[in-house]
Amino acid sequence: MPLAGVTLASGKRRWLRIERAVLLAAATLILVLTVVALATLIRHIIVGGPERLGGLELLTSSVVSWVVNVAGFALLFWQLDAGGPRGRTTGAKIRPDWLFPQTAPGDAAPGWAPGYVDYLYLAFSTATAFSTTDVMPLTGRAEILMILEASIALVTMVIVASRAINVLAN
Amino acid sequence: MIANWHAPPGAALPLRTGGDGPSVMGMSKDVMTAPSGGAPAPEPRWPVALTIFGVLIIAAAMPDRLTLLPPWAPLR
């Protein structure tokens, strides 16, 4: 709804504010639920539960956790960096949270600003490599967010997915 | 000392040169923001909508959607 509102209203401020609030709240809620679900899965693996989880259930749960992790953090990065889409489009002088290689001296494209796909790539590479790749965090909150994302991805891959593969192999 | 293979000895490193505005990592923020003038076009939202749609499709297609269940729901 807010995305359609921004598109149809040609980026009216009111719709941009609504979009920012809704997406930040949704991304935070989704990520909190993912962490809780991941903790539940790990507890189930270690302690056990009323029913034993199969390998396929563990594998699919880890895939969904990983995908939701990437998508949620991509939304957060996109909305937080340099005032969000509105701040970047209007050229507001807000300190950016990430330094993209496109803005490096010598390679800077005049008027270039990162878009959603750039943040999706940032979230994907952080969850895949568990570290920074070519985009550097500049602020503390960016570093904390990247630590959180890499930690969730690491736990998902190392504990849940590996356990699922182990169960499936046996 | 950071090696700079493209610059002669003694030359300033590119990261240390900046513009007139306040700098981030030695680089002028002037080059990092869109030029003002006129109403800026909003960033296209279809990649965002496509991502959300894709996540929902993946979550719905999985045999056991544990991660989308509330924490108090019993595990199946």
gemmi code that builds the backbone of each chain (N, CA, C; Angstrom):
import gemmi

chains = {
    "A": [
        ("MET", (0.815, -1.222, 0.000), (0.000, 0.000, 0.000), (0.852, 1.277, 0.000)),
        ("PRO", (1.780, 1.422, 0.992), (2.603, 2.637, 0.988), (3.469, 2.748, -0.262)),
        ("LEU", (3.965, 1.602, -0.766), (4.783, 1.626, -1.986), (3.961, 2.124, -3.165)),
        ("ALA", (2.728, 1.615, -3.262), (1.842, 2.059, -4.340), (1.485, 3.530, -4.165)),
        ("GLY", (1.304, 3.943, -2.910), (0.976, 5.347, -2.645), (2.086, 6.281, -3.084)),
        ("VAL", (3.331, 5.914, -2.796), (4.474, 6.748, -3.195), (4.569, 6.818, -4.712)),
        ("THR", (4.360, 5.670, -5.361), (4.472, 5.627, -6.819), (3.365, 6.450, -7.480)),
        ("LEU", (2.134, 6.255, -7.005), (1.002, 6.942, -7.633), (0.998, 8.440, -7.317)),
        ("ALA", (1.479, 8.793, -6.125), (1.475, 10.207, -5.734), (2.762, 10.916, -6.139)),
        ("SER", (3.596, 10.239, -6.946), (4.852, 10.819, -7.444), (5.734, 11.316, -6.291)),
        ("GLY", (5.818, 10.536, -5.249), (6.744, 10.842, -4.167), (6.320, 11.981, -3.264)),
        ("LYS", (5.012, 12.098, -3.000), (4.546, 13.116, -2.053), (5.118, 12.834, -0.665)),
        ("ARG", (5.441, 13.915, 0.054), (6.110, 13.774, 1.353), (5.315, 12.909, 2.330)),
        ("ARG", (3.983, 13.126, 2.325), (3.139, 12.396, 3.272), (3.261, 10.894, 3.038)),
        ("TRP", (3.196, 10.475, 1.767), (3.286, 9.051, 1.455), (4.675, 8.516, 1.746)),
        ("LEU", (5.702, 9.351, 1.545), (7.066, 8.917, 1.865), (7.228, 8.662, 3.364)),
        ("ARG", (6.596, 9.530, 4.175), (6.650, 9.342, 5.631), (5.927, 8.065, 6.043)),
        ("ILE", (4.739, 7.851, 5.453), (3.960, 6.649, 5.769), (4.745, 5.406, 5.361)),
        ("GLU", (5.327, 5.466, 4.159), (6.100, 4.323, 3.662), (7.267, 4.009, 4.595)),
        ("ARG", (7.973, 5.055, 5.030), (9.137, 4.861, 5.916), (8.716, 4.214, 7.238)),
        ("ALA", (7.637, 4.747, 7.828), (7.182, 4.212, 9.116), (6.730, 2.765, 8.981)),
        ("VAL", (5.942, 2.479, 7.939), (5.412, 1.124, 7.769), (6.530, 0.124, 7.490)),
        ("LEU", (7.452, 0.489, 6.591), (8.509, -0.453, 6.225), (9.497, -0.675, 7.370)),
        ("LEU", (9.826, 0.386, 8.117), (10.731, 0.218, 9.259), (10.101, -0.675, 10.320)),
        ("ALA", (8.809, -0.441, 10.596), (8.116, -1.258, 11.592), (8.010, -2.705, 11.124)),
        ("ALA", (7.663, -2.892, 9.843), (7.500, -4.252, 9.313), (8.828, -4.994, 9.308)),
        ("ALA", (9.890, -4.326, 8.866), (11.198, -4.981, 8.802), (11.680, -5.356, 10.204)),
        ("THR", (11.477, -4.457, 11.177), (11.900, -4.746, 12.552), (11.116, -5.927, 13.115)),
        ("LEU", (9.803, -5.917, 12.911), (8.960, -7.008, 13.417), (9.348, -8.342, 12.789)),
        ("ILE", (9.552, -8.331, 11.477), (9.914, -9.566, 10.762), (11.242, -10.111, 11.282)),
        ("LEU", (12.218, -9.200, 11.506), (13.535, -9.646, 11.963), (13.482, -10.165, 13.399)),
        ("VAL", (12.681, -9.515, 14.250), (12.539, -9.996, 15.630), (11.905, -11.385, 15.630)),
        ("LEU", (10.858, -11.565, 14.811), (10.208, -12.882, 14.732), (11.167, -13.935, 14.170)),
        ("THR", (12.027, -13.521, 13.234), (12.997, -14.468, 12.673), (13.985, -14.925, 13.744)),
        ("VAL", (14.455, -13.971, 14.562), (15.390, -14.321, 15.644), (14.714, -15.254, 16.639)),
        ("VAL", (13.454, -14.946, 16.987), (12.716, -15.799, 17.938), (12.525, -17.192, 17.351)),
        ("ALA", (12.149, -17.257, 16.070), (11.943, -18.554, 15.428), (13.243, -19.339, 15.342)),
        ("LEU", (14.336, -18.620, 15.075), (15.646, -19.274, 15.005), (16.043, -19.835, 16.374)),
        ("ALA", (15.778, -19.049, 17.413), (16.077, -19.513, 18.777), (15.234, -20.736, 19.119)),
        ("THR", (13.967, -20.722, 18.692), (13.091, -21.872, 18.929), (13.624, -23.111, 18.216)),
        ("LEU", (14.088, -22.920, 16.987), (14.638, -24.036, 16.218), (15.873, -24.617, 16.895)),
        ("ILE", (16.765, -23.737, 17.354), (18.005, -24.197, 17.992), (17.685, -24.935, 19.294)),
        ("ARG", (16.735, -24.383, 20.050), (16.329, -25.056, 21.287), (15.771, -26.446, 20.975)),
        ("HIS", (14.998, -26.504, 19.896), (14.420, -27.774, 19.495), (15.503, -28.764, 19.079)),
        ("ILE", (16.540, -28.255, 18.394), (17.638, -29.138, 17.962), (18.406, -29.662, 19.172)),
        ("ILE", (18.679, -28.747, 20.121), (19.531, -29.119, 21.261), (18.750, -29.876, 22.327)),
        ("VAL", (17.625, -29.288, 22.754), (16.865, -29.865, 23.871), (15.864, -30.906, 23.383)),
        ("GLY", (15.297, -30.645, 22.230), (14.260, -31.527, 21.719), (12.886, -30.964, 22.003)),
        ("GLY", (11.875, -31.529, 21.408), (10.522, -31.024, 21.590), (9.540, -32.166, 21.593)),
        ("PRO", (8.279, -31.828, 21.568), (7.264, -32.895, 21.580), (7.365, -33.797, 20.359)),
        ("GLU", (7.774, -33.222, 19.239), (7.946, -34.032, 18.034), (9.318, -33.753, 17.451)),
        ("ARG", (9.893, -34.759, 16.852), (11.219, -34.589, 16.264), (11.077, -33.918, 14.899)),
        ("LEU", (11.906, -32.881, 14.682), (11.866, -32.184, 13.394), (12.668, -32.964, 12.367)),
        ("GLY", (12.081, -33.112, 11.180), (12.784, -33.815, 10.111), (13.808, -32.916, 9.436)),
        ("GLY", (14.668, -33.544, 8.654), (15.698, -32.785, 7.940), (15.118, -31.792, 6.958)),
        ("LEU", (14.065, -32.181, 6.261), (13.445, -31.287, 5.281), (12.836, -30.070, 5.965)),
        ("GLU", (12.217, -30.305, 7.121), (11.622, -29.177, 7.860), (12.706, -28.204, 8.324)),
        ("LEU", (13.812, -28.766, 8.820), (14.918, -27.901, 9.264), (15.515, -27.132, 8.089)),
        ("LEU", (15.679, -27.831, 6.959), (16.300, -27.191, 5.794), (15.432, -26.057, 5.254)),
        ("THR", (14.141, -26.339, 5.107), (13.256, -25.309, 4.576), (13.126, -24.127, 5.550)),
        ("SER", (13.136, -24.440, 6.846), (13.071, -23.358, 7.829), (14.312, -22.486, 7.770)),
        ("SER", (15.474, -23.124, 7.567), (16.704, -22.333, 7.477), (16.729, -21.497, 6.205)),
        ("VAL", (16.183, -22.027, 5.112), (16.129, -21.256, 3.864), (15.251, -20.020, 4.047)),
        ("VAL", (14.077, -20.229, 4.653), (13.163, -19.097, 4.868), (13.793, -18.074, 5.815)),
        ("SER", (14.463, -18.565, 6.874), (15.132, -17.646, 7.810), (16.167, -16.796, 7.087)),
        ("TRP", (16.947, -17.442, 6.234), (18.020, -16.732, 5.534), (17.441, -15.695, 4.555)),
        ("VAL", (16.416, -16.095, 3.816), (15.810, -15.183, 2.833), (15.155, -13.992, 3.539)),
        ("VAL", (14.431, -14.281, 4.627), (13.771, -13.207, 5.378), (14.817, -12.278, 5.996)),
        ("ASN", (15.916, -12.850, 6.460), (17.012, -12.061, 7.025), (17.545, -11.065, 5.980)),
        ("VAL", (17.817, -11.553, 4.783), (18.350, -10.690, 3.721), (17.332, -9.609, 3.346)),
        ("ALA", (16.082, -10.025, 3.140), (15.061, -9.055, 2.712), (14.793, -8.020, 3.797)),
        ("GLY", (14.724, -8.457, 5.052), (14.454, -7.523, 6.150), (15.564, -6.502, 6.312)),
        ("PHE", (16.802, -6.969, 6.274), (17.907, -6.026, 6.432), (18.064, -5.131, 5.203)),
        ("ALA", (17.728, -5.641, 4.013), (17.772, -4.791, 2.815), (16.801, -3.614, 2.976)),
        ("LEU", (15.605, -3.906, 3.494), (14.619, -2.837, 3.729), (15.132, -1.843, 4.772)),
        ("LEU", (15.724, -2.370, 5.854), (16.250, -1.492, 6.910), (17.366, -0.599, 6.373)),
        ("PHE", (18.323, -1.201, 5.662), (19.440, -0.430, 5.107), (18.915, 0.668, 4.183)),
        ("TRP", (17.954, 0.292, 3.333), (17.415, 1.214, 2.333), (16.709, 2.399, 2.999)),
        ("GLN", (16.005, 2.117, 4.095), (15.253, 3.179, 4.756), (16.113, 4.024, 5.700)),
        ("LEU", (17.223, 3.456, 6.196), (18.007, 4.175, 7.192), (19.138, 5.012, 6.593)),
        ("ASP", (19.767, 4.530, 5.541), (20.965, 5.191, 5.029), (20.677, 6.597, 4.508)),
        ("ALA", (21.385, 7.564, 5.050), (21.332, 8.957, 4.576), (19.911, 9.512, 4.489)),
        ("GLY", (19.083, 9.184, 5.484), (17.737, 9.733, 5.510), (16.725, 8.963, 4.695)),
        ("GLY", (17.079, 7.783, 4.200), (16.147, 6.992, 3.417), (16.038, 7.482, 1.984)),
        ("PRO", (15.126, 6.899, 1.202), (14.989, 7.278, -0.212), (14.707, 8.771, -0.406)),
        ("ARG", (13.910, 9.327, 0.508), (13.571, 10.751, 0.369), (14.795, 11.627, 0.593)),
        ("GLY", (15.562, 11.319, 1.646), (16.747, 12.111, 1.945), (17.772, 12.047, 0.834)),
        ("ARG", (17.926, 10.870, 0.249), (18.919, 10.719, -0.814), (18.474, 11.402, -2.098)),
        ("THR", (17.166, 11.313, -2.409), (16.667, 11.899, -3.653), (16.708, 13.417, -3.613)),
        ("THR", (16.374, 13.969, -2.463), (16.350, 15.426, -2.368), (17.731, 16.020, -2.134)),
        ("GLY", (18.730, 15.169, -1.955), (20.086, 15.670, -1.760), (20.298, 16.311, -0.407)),
        ("ALA", (19.529, 15.877, 0.586), (19.693, 16.413, 1.935), (21.067, 16.040, 2.472)),
        ("LYS", (21.690, 16.992, 3.155), (23.059, 16.766, 3.650), (23.016, 15.958, 4.943)),
        ("ILE", (22.661, 14.708, 4.831), (22.655, 13.806, 5.976), (23.805, 12.828, 5.797)),
        ("ARG", (24.533, 12.639, 6.875), (25.718, 11.780, 6.777), (25.322, 10.358, 6.387)),
        ("PRO", (25.915, 9.807, 5.332), (25.562, 8.438, 4.940), (26.109, 7.415, 5.928)),
        ("ASP", (25.419, 6.269, 5.987), (25.854, 5.183, 6.863), (26.791, 4.221, 6.142)),
        ("TRP", (26.741, 4.224, 4.811), (27.604, 3.320, 4.040), (28.294, 4.099, 2.928)),
        ("LEU", (29.504, 3.652, 2.605), (30.255, 4.239, 1.500), (30.263, 3.242, 0.341)),
        ("PHE", (29.593, 3.613, -0.732), (29.521, 2.736, -1.898), (30.688, 3.024, -2.839)),
        ("PRO", (31.179, 1.993, -3.521), (32.340, 2.212, -4.403), (32.038, 3.165, -5.553)),
        ("GLN", (30.751, 3.296, -5.901), (30.410, 4.226, -7.001), (30.715, 5.671, -6.638)),
        ("THR", (30.848, 5.943, -5.339), (31.124, 7.318, -4.910), (32.603, 7.523, -4.593)),
        ("ALA", (33.426, 6.530, -4.925), (34.854, 6.673, -4.658), (35.453, 7.753, -5.551)),
        ("PRO", (36.452, 8.463, -5.065), (37.071, 9.516, -5.877), (37.613, 8.926, -7.180)),
        ("GLY", (37.347, 9.616, -8.263), (37.789, 9.133, -9.563), (36.715, 8.344, -10.279)),
        ("ASP", (35.881, 7.625, -9.497), (34.804, 6.835, -10.103), (33.439, 7.435, -9.812)),
        ("ALA", (33.395, 8.555, -9.144), (32.114, 9.126, -8.719), (31.292, 9.554, -9.924)),
        ("ALA", (30.064, 9.072, -9.967), (29.129, 9.498, -11.003), (28.328, 10.660, -10.444)),
        ("PRO", (28.342, 11.804, -11.101), (27.608, 12.958, -10.559), (26.128, 12.648, -10.396)),
        ("GLY", (25.621, 12.910, -9.214), (24.197, 12.696, -8.962), (23.839, 11.264, -8.638)),
        ("TRP", (24.818, 10.381, -8.605), (24.506, 8.976, -8.302), (24.122, 8.838, -6.836)),
        ("ALA", (23.093, 8.082, -6.588), (22.688, 7.775, -5.217), (22.299, 6.303, -5.186)),
        ("PRO", (22.618, 5.608, -4.105), (22.282, 4.182, -4.052), (20.780, 3.967, -4.053)),
        ("GLY", (20.355, 2.913, -4.710), (18.939, 2.563, -4.766), (18.692, 1.268, -3.996)),
        ("TYR", (17.455, 0.804, -4.048), (17.087, -0.378, -3.262), (17.917, -1.597, -3.652)),
        ("VAL", (18.186, -1.749, -4.952), (18.945, -2.917, -5.406), (20.352, -2.920, -4.805)),
        ("ASP", (20.933, -1.736, -4.629), (22.262, -1.646, -4.005), (22.216, -2.137, -2.553)),
        ("TYR", (21.139, -1.813, -1.843), (21.003, -2.262, -0.451), (20.661, -3.754, -0.375)),
        ("LEU", (19.916, -4.247, -1.375), (19.637, -5.679, -1.432), (20.941, -6.446, -1.647)),
        ("TYR", (21.776, -5.918, -2.528), (23.090, -6.535, -2.765), (23.944, -6.482, -1.494)),
        ("LEU", (23.902, -5.348, -0.801), (24.673, -5.206, 0.445), (24.213, -6.236, 1.480)),
        ("ALA", (22.889, -6.377, 1.626), (22.354, -7.343, 2.597), (22.688, -8.770, 2.175)),
        ("PHE", (22.593, -9.051, 0.875), (22.903, -10.395, 0.372), (24.378, -10.733, 0.600)),
        ("SER", (25.269, -9.807, 0.263), (26.700, -10.092, 0.404), (27.089, -10.202, 1.876)),
        ("THR", (26.437, -9.426, 2.763), (26.732, -9.533, 4.194), (26.295, -10.898, 4.740)),
        ("ALA", (25.115, -11.363, 4.298), (24.620, -12.659, 4.775), (25.385, -13.819, 4.156)),
        ("THR", (25.984, -13.597, 3.003), (26.713, -14.675, 2.330), (28.153, -14.751, 2.803)),
        ("ALA", (28.797, -13.592, 2.919), (30.225, -13.569, 3.268), (30.453, -13.386, 4.765)),
        ("PHE", (29.399, -13.078, 5.514), (29.483, -12.796, 6.955), (30.415, -11.611, 7.239)),
        ("SER", (30.616, -10.742, 6.300), (31.523, -9.601, 6.498), (31.217, -8.535, 5.454)),
        ("THR", (31.921, -7.431, 5.541), (31.756, -6.400, 4.521), (32.440, -6.853, 3.238)),
        ("THR", (31.917, -6.413, 2.128), (32.572, -6.716, 0.847), (33.108, -5.414, 0.264)),
        ("ASP", (32.401, -4.829, -0.649), (32.914, -3.590, -1.249), (32.241, -2.343, -0.692)),
        ("VAL", (31.196, -2.514, 0.109), (30.497, -1.365, 0.700), (30.929, -1.253, 2.158)),
        ("MET", (31.459, -0.103, 2.521), (32.023, 0.063, 3.860), (31.043, 0.762, 4.801)),
        ("PRO", (30.836, 0.228, 6.007), (30.002, 0.950, 6.981), (30.759, 2.151, 7.534)),
        ("LEU", (30.055, 3.263, 7.682), (30.693, 4.491, 8.158), (30.265, 4.878, 9.564)),
        ("THR", (29.137, 4.335, 10.007), (28.625, 4.733, 11.318), (28.470, 3.507, 12.217)),
        ("GLY", (28.320, 3.778, 13.506), (28.172, 2.699, 14.469), (26.920, 1.885, 14.233)),
        ("ARG", (25.808, 2.553, 13.909), (24.560, 1.792, 13.737), (24.639, 0.889, 12.504)),
        ("ALA", (25.356, 1.344, 11.478), (25.541, 0.490, 10.296), (26.353, -0.746, 10.660)),
        ("GLU", (27.378, -0.558, 11.467), (28.205, -1.694, 11.884), (27.407, -2.666, 12.750)),
        ("ILE", (26.603, -2.119, 13.670), (25.788, -2.975, 14.534), (24.788, -3.786, 13.709)),
        ("LEU", (24.142, -3.113, 12.742), (23.161, -3.807, 11.897), (23.832, -4.919, 11.094)),
        ("MET", (25.033, -4.642, 10.576), (25.734, -5.659, 9.795), (26.192, -6.825, 10.684)),
        ("ILE", (26.573, -6.509, 11.928), (26.927, -7.578, 12.879), (25.715, -8.465, 13.127)),
        ("LEU", (24.549, -7.826, 13.349), (23.323, -8.587, 13.600), (22.979, -9.482, 12.415)),
        ("GLU", (23.043, -8.909, 11.209), (22.665, -9.678, 10.022), (23.618, -10.853, 9.807)),
        ("ALA", (24.920, -10.584, 9.928), (25.901, -11.650, 9.727), (25.742, -12.736, 10.796)),
        ("SER", (25.415, -12.334, 12.029), (25.244, -13.306, 13.106), (24.041, -14.208, 12.837)),
        ("ILE", (22.927, -13.604, 12.421), (21.732, -14.404, 12.120), (22.028, -15.376, 10.974)),
        ("ALA", (22.707, -14.873, 9.941), (23.031, -15.730, 8.796), (23.984, -16.848, 9.204)),
        ("LEU", (24.950, -16.514, 10.052), (25.921, -17.514, 10.499), (25.239, -18.622, 11.296)),
        ("VAL", (24.375, -18.222, 12.232), (23.659, -19.217, 13.045), (22.764, -20.072, 12.151)),
        ("THR", (22.091, -19.428, 11.197), (21.206, -20.166, 10.296), (21.982, -21.205, 9.503)),
        ("MET", (23.121, -20.796, 8.960), (23.889, -21.702, 8.099), (24.615, -22.769, 8.916)),
        ("VAL", (25.272, -22.335, 9.981), (26.160, -23.253, 10.713), (25.378, -24.246, 11.557)),
        ("ILE", (24.351, -23.789, 12.228), (23.641, -24.683, 13.153), (22.466, -25.380, 12.471)),
        ("VAL", (21.534, -24.570, 11.955), (20.278, -25.159, 11.472), (20.469, -25.894, 10.147)),
        ("ALA", (21.070, -25.213, 9.158), (21.217, -25.828, 7.842), (22.158, -27.032, 7.893)),
        ("SER", (23.242, -26.909, 8.646), (24.178, -28.034, 8.711), (23.542, -29.229, 9.420)),
        ("ARG", (22.757, -28.955, 10.456), (22.037, -30.034, 11.150), (21.031, -30.691, 10.198)),
        ("ALA", (20.363, -29.862, 9.395), (19.385, -30.392, 8.440), (20.069, -31.303, 7.426)),
        ("ILE", (21.213, -30.872, 6.911), (21.938, -31.687, 5.925), (22.424, -32.979, 6.573)),
        ("ASN", (22.847, -32.867, 7.819), (23.304, -34.050, 8.549), (22.160, -35.055, 8.718)),
        ("VAL", (20.980, -34.538, 9.078), (19.819, -35.422, 9.261), (19.418, -36.044, 7.931)),
        ("LEU", (19.423, -35.244, 6.870), (19.030, -35.740, 5.552), (20.016, -36.798, 5.045)),
        ("ALA", (21.306, -36.584, 5.340), (22.323, -37.528, 4.869), (22.182, -38.877, 5.552)),
        ("ASN", (21.647, -38.882, 6.794), (21.488, -40.140, 7.518), (20.104, -40.741, 7.294)),
    ],
    "B": [
        ("MET", (51.795, 2.672, 6.249), (51.784, 3.455, 5.005), (51.002, 2.679, 3.948)),
        ("ILE", (50.005, 3.305, 3.411), (49.185, 2.642, 2.393), (49.849, 2.829, 1.031)),
        ("ALA", (50.048, 1.737, 0.340), (50.690, 1.818, -0.970), (49.721, 2.383, -1.992)),
        ("ASN", (50.173, 3.296, -2.775), (49.376, 3.836, -3.873), (50.186, 3.662, -5.139)),
        ("TRP", (49.837, 2.630, -5.909), (50.668, 2.229, -7.036), (50.541, 3.164, -8.226)),
        ("HIS", (49.488, 3.984, -8.241), (49.272, 4.834, -9.414), (49.824, 6.235, -9.232)),
        ("ALA", (50.190, 6.567, -8.047), (50.646, 7.937, -7.793), (52.157, 7.956, -7.611)),
        ("PRO", (52.807, 9.032, -8.046), (54.245, 9.136, -7.822), (54.539, 9.291, -6.338)),
        ("PRO", (55.791, 8.987, -5.947), (56.128, 9.119, -4.529), (55.910, 10.533, -4.033)),
        ("GLY", (55.289, 10.636, -2.889), (55.062, 11.943, -2.304), (53.722, 12.557, -2.669)),
        ("ALA", (53.043, 11.957, -3.656), (51.750, 12.513, -4.056), (50.693, 12.172, -3.024)),
        ("ALA", (49.671, 13.034, -2.930), (48.600, 12.793, -1.958), (47.759, 11.620, -2.412)),
        ("LEU", (47.303, 10.823, -1.449), (46.437, 9.707, -1.780), (45.081, 10.229, -2.240)),
        ("PRO", (44.448, 9.559, -3.188), (43.139, 10.028, -3.668), (42.107, 10.141, -2.555)),
        ("LEU", (42.156, 9.223, -1.585), (41.156, 9.260, -0.520), (41.324, 10.475, 0.380)),
        ("ARG", (42.480, 11.098, 0.330), (42.710, 12.248, 1.188), (42.289, 13.548, 0.534)),
        ("THR", (42.009, 13.541, -0.748), (41.623, 14.777, -1.414), (40.119, 14.919, -1.381)),
        ("GLY", (39.646, 16.066, -1.083), (38.218, 16.270, -1.006), (37.800, 17.609, -1.590)),
        ("GLY", (36.534, 17.838, -1.567), (36.012, 19.086, -2.099), (35.902, 20.132, -1.013)),
        ("ASP", (34.966, 21.023, -1.188), (34.822, 22.115, -0.234), (33.909, 21.745, 0.936)),
        ("GLY", (33.010, 20.822, 0.705), (32.001, 20.499, 1.699), (32.562, 19.628, 2.807)),
        ("PRO", (31.736, 19.342, 3.827), (32.164, 18.450, 4.898), (32.484, 17.075, 4.330)),
        ("SER", (33.490, 16.432, 4.871), (33.969, 15.213, 4.235), (33.566, 13.968, 5.011)),
        ("VAL", (33.469, 12.873, 4.285), (33.278, 11.558, 4.851), (34.425, 10.719, 4.349)),
        ("MET", (35.253, 10.216, 5.227), (36.455, 9.469, 4.874), (37.329, 10.267, 3.905)),
        ("GLY", (37.392, 11.561, 4.104), (38.252, 12.387, 3.284), (37.650, 12.774, 1.953)),
        ("MET", (36.429, 12.320, 1.686), (35.825, 12.622, 0.396), (34.713, 13.642, 0.568)),
        ("SER", (34.619, 14.549, -0.359), (33.589, 15.564, -0.273), (32.220, 14.941, -0.387)),
        ("LYS", (31.311, 15.373, 0.474), (29.935, 14.865, 0.381), (29.211, 15.467, -0.819)),
        ("ASP", (29.821, 16.491, -1.418), (29.156, 17.129, -2.552), (28.935, 16.149, -3.701)),
        ("VAL", (29.879, 15.204, -3.849), (29.746, 14.265, -4.956), (28.827, 13.111, -4.603)),
        ("MET", (28.379, 13.043, -3.340), (27.606, 11.892, -2.915), (26.112, 12.163, -2.894)),
        ("THR", (25.718, 13.350, -3.196), (24.300, 13.658, -3.134), (23.811, 14.114, -4.501)),
        ("ALA", (22.539, 13.916, -4.718), (21.966, 14.290, -6.004), (21.916, 15.806, -6.120)),
        ("PRO", (22.130, 16.329, -7.305), (22.056, 17.774, -7.464), (20.640, 18.263, -7.258)),
        ("SER", (20.522, 19.404, -6.616), (19.187, 19.939, -6.382), (18.718, 20.706, -7.617)),
        ("GLY", (17.458, 21.060, -7.609), (16.903, 21.779, -8.740), (15.775, 20.993, -9.341)),
        ("GLY", (14.559, 21.504, -9.214), (13.420, 20.787, -9.732), (12.992, 19.689, -8.792)),
        ("ALA", (11.803, 19.139, -9.043), (11.300, 18.071, -8.191), (11.989, 16.762, -8.547)),
        ("PRO", (12.680, 16.158, -7.601), (13.363, 14.913, -7.924), (12.371, 13.778, -8.120)),
        ("ALA", (12.691, 12.914, -9.066), (11.804, 11.771, -9.312), (11.982, 10.754, -8.203)),
        ("PRO", (10.880, 10.187, -7.716), (11.019, 9.179, -6.665), (11.669, 7.915, -7.211)),
        ("GLU", (12.386, 7.263, -6.345), (13.038, 6.014, -6.725), (11.975, 4.967, -7.053)),
        ("PRO", (12.168, 4.169, -8.093), (11.147, 3.159, -8.419), (10.964, 2.170, -7.273)),
        ("ARG", (9.712, 1.830, -7.018), (9.396, 0.940, -5.889), (9.188, -0.495, -6.313)),
        ("TRP", (9.173, -0.774, -7.599), (8.864, -2.142, -8.010), (9.893, -3.175, -7.519)),
        ("PRO", (11.210, -2.835, -7.410), (12.114, -3.869, -6.860), (11.781, -4.227, -5.411)),
        ("VAL", (11.322, -3.232, -4.645), (10.955, -3.483, -3.241), (9.731, -4.396, -3.187)),
        ("ALA", (8.722, -4.043, -3.989), (7.497, -4.852, -4.017), (7.802, -6.268, -4.495)),
        ("LEU", (8.697, -6.379, -5.472), (9.069, -7.694, -6.007), (9.764, -8.540, -4.939)),
        ("THR", (10.630, -7.899, -4.138), (11.320, -8.626, -3.062), (10.328, -9.138, -2.030)),
        ("ILE", (9.420, -8.260, -1.589), (8.432, -8.659, -0.580), (7.560, -9.802, -1.124)),
        ("PHE", (7.156, -9.678, -2.382), (6.341, -10.711, -3.023), (7.118, -12.031, -3.102)),
        ("GLY", (8.390, -11.932, -3.465), (9.233, -13.128, -3.561), (9.398, -13.821, -2.223)),
        ("VAL", (9.590, -13.043, -1.162), (9.729, -13.621, 0.181), (8.441, -14.343, 0.581)),
        ("LEU", (7.307, -13.717, 0.296), (6.029, -14.350, 0.632), (5.832, -15.640, -0.145)),
        ("ILE", (6.231, -15.628, -1.432), (6.088, -16.840, -2.262), (6.957, -17.960, -1.699)),
        ("ILE", (8.218, -17.624, -1.370), (9.137, -18.639, -0.834), (8.616, -19.192, 0.486)),
        ("ALA", (8.165, -18.279, 1.358), (7.670, -18.716, 2.662), (6.426, -19.594, 2.524)),
        ("ALA", (5.568, -19.248, 1.567), (4.338, -20.023, 1.394), (4.608, -21.364, 0.727)),
        ("ALA", (5.667, -21.427, -0.079), (5.934, -22.654, -0.831), (6.640, -23.708, 0.016)),
        ("MET", (7.197, -23.297, 1.144), (7.948, -24.242, 1.960), (6.993, -25.204, 2.677)),
        ("PRO", (7.411, -26.461, 2.826), (6.532, -27.436, 3.472), (6.210, -27.087, 4.924)),
        ("ASP", (7.187, -26.516, 5.630), (6.953, -26.200, 7.034), (7.401, -24.769, 7.281)),
        ("ARG", (6.446, -23.900, 7.523), (6.767, -22.475, 7.629), (7.005, -22.088, 9.083)),
        ("LEU", (8.007, -22.675, 9.649), (8.271, -22.422, 11.072), (8.595, -20.960, 11.349)),
        ("THR", (9.359, -20.339, 10.467), (9.851, -19.001, 10.754), (8.757, -17.946, 10.709)),
        ("LEU", (7.655, -18.248, 10.067), (6.575, -17.266, 10.023), (5.522, -17.534, 11.097)),
        ("LEU", (5.736, -18.587, 11.871), (4.799, -18.864, 12.960), (5.156, -18.005, 14.167)),
        ("PRO", (4.183, -17.649, 14.960), (4.509, -16.938, 16.195), (5.247, -17.859, 17.159)),
        ("PRO", (6.044, -17.297, 18.063), (6.875, -18.136, 18.922), (6.090, -19.068, 19.830)),
        ("TRP", (4.825, -18.716, 20.115), (4.030, -19.555, 21.014), (3.327, -20.702, 20.279)),
        ("ALA", (3.428, -20.703, 18.964), (2.768, -21.772, 18.221), (3.531, -23.082, 18.398)),
        ("PRO", (2.820, -24.200, 18.546), (3.521, -25.492, 18.717), (4.237, -25.896, 17.436)),
        ("LEU", (5.390, -26.503, 17.597), (6.144, -26.987, 16.442), (5.478, -28.236, 15.910)),
        ("ARG", (5.424, -28.316, 14.574), (4.822, -29.506, 13.985), (5.917, -30.512, 13.627)),
    ],
}
model = gemmi.Model(1)
for chain_id, residues in chains.items():
    chain = gemmi.Chain(chain_id)
    for i, (resn, *xyz) in enumerate(residues, 1):
        res = gemmi.Residue()
        res.name, res.seqid = resn, gemmi.SeqId(i, " ")
        for name, pos in zip(("N", "CA", "C"), xyz):
            atom = gemmi.Atom()
            atom.name, atom.element = name, gemmi.Element(name[0])
            atom.pos, atom.b_iso = gemmi.Position(*pos), 0.0
            res.add_atom(atom)
        chain.add_residue(res)
    model.add_chain(chain)
structure = gemmi.Structure()
structure.add_model(model)
structure.setup_entities()
